[in-house]
Amino acid sequence: MAESEGLGVPIIRIGKLLLVPFEAPPTDSEARELVRVVLQRALREQVVAVAVDVSALDAIDSYLARVLIDIVRSAASVGVRGCLVGIRAHAALTLVQMGIDALDIETFLNLDDAIASLGTSP
Amino acid sequence: MSEGDWAQAVSGMTAVLTRTLAGEKGLRVEGPYADGALEELRHKVNAVLEDSATNAEQFHRINMSMANALTDWFDVLGAVKQGNLDVHATVDYDDDFLDQLGAMLNGTMDTLKAAQEESERRRQELLVQQAKIIRELSTPILQVWDRVLALPIIGGVDSLRAQDMMEALLQRVVDTQARCVIIDLTGVTAMDTKTADYLLKMTRAVTLVGSFAIVTGIGPDVAQTISRMGLEMPGVPTLRDLRAGLRKAFETLKVDPGTAEAKGG
């Protein structure tokens, strides 16, 4: 996919869900590009949900939290349900300690739970 | 030689010898005697006197050294008896042999002290380990159903324990992908504000990772603490006991334990 080049993050469609697995925290421009591409594909491929998989991330700091919220809210603005999948124990504890746990977005333990809840099985 | 000379010589020598035996030092038989034989005797007596003077001096010195050493060692052993292994013998008794013994005593004390320190260190290590085991034993995280965990908290909870529990629970939730966690406070009699704060954080963290928290068994004291702090646990049902909590878990997860049993679930 041409628009995925240079993103550094693969975007995988599973049924009516887009899966975005993060290997590392994105830079500002990467994050903006990511939102753009996700919205584009969501609309084009009639996706109903976007799941951002953060199970590879040891920690989620306030910057990354904002990026994630951004993705999910942008998706919501075009009627796509966004969620986070696979937050690690250490990352969750840090977020709670920092008091930024009320992310106001849906979270799931794993992709199966997300798909079951969002009703997007192919 | 006349008898008088002999008498004088003998009485003179006897006097000197008697006084020497009595402890006087540095005495000599004065001469010279006219009689050759007496004079020879006089020299011999003086030689003996000198010899024994020297010997006496040596004897006296050794006596003093031993007295010093023994006093010193008694002091050291007295300190050891009171548990002080830091005192050492001075090792300067003016006698090689005694100095050696003193050094050996010090060596023994050093070995004892090292052994004592090692033993103390091991004791501390053991205490730390035991404390850890006690903490782990008192915070068992039970898997009561497929993907349902229960954490019955028993006894007093200080903030160190609360921190431990929070980390252990979160890790278990992720490891077992538990969709529901029941935190039971039936065994908790009192909770300070710091611990109540940890409880709140625990429920929030559980919710954050995508699981579902239920709190059961809140007693009157704990209830007061929580409400006084204005703590809210939104989205966290609070129920009477673990049984009610389990029922709520099945409800929320849409599990029918009856059929699950039949299916061997």
Contacts between the chains, C-beta under 8 A, distances in Angstrom:
chain1	res1	chain2	res2	distance
A	84	B	210	7.7
A	85	B	210	7.4
A	87	B	208	6.2
A	87	B	209	4.8
A	87	B	210	7.0
A	88	B	174	6.3
A	89	B	167	7.2
A	89	B	170	3.8
A	89	B	171	4.4
A	89	B	173	7.1
A	89	B	174	4.7
A	89	B	205	7.9
A	89	B	209	7.1
A	90	B	170	8.0
A	92	B	170	5.9
A	92	B	205	4.7
A	92	B	208	4.8
A	92	B	209	4.9
A	93	B	166	6.8
A	93	B	167	6.5
A	93	B	170	5.8
A	93	B	205	5.8
A	95	B	205	7.9
A	95	B	208	6.4
A	96	B	201	4.9
A	96	B	204	5.1
A	96	B	205	4.6
A	96	B	208	6.5
A	97	B	201	7.2
A	101	B	204	4.9
A	101	B	205	6.9
A	101	B	207	7.9
A	101	B	208	4.9
A	102	B	204	7.8
A	103	B	208	7.2
A	106	B	210	7.9
A	107	B	207	7.9
A	107	B	208	6.0
A	107	B	209	6.3
A	107	B	210	4.1
A	108	B	210	4.1
A	109	B	173	7.7
A	109	B	174	7.2
A	109	B	177	4.9
A	109	B	178	7.8
A	109	B	179	6.8
A	109	B	209	6.3
A	109	B	210	4.4
A	109	B	211	6.2
A	110	B	177	5.9
A	110	B	210	8.0
A	113	B	177	7.9
A	113	B	179	7.1
A	113	B	210	6.5
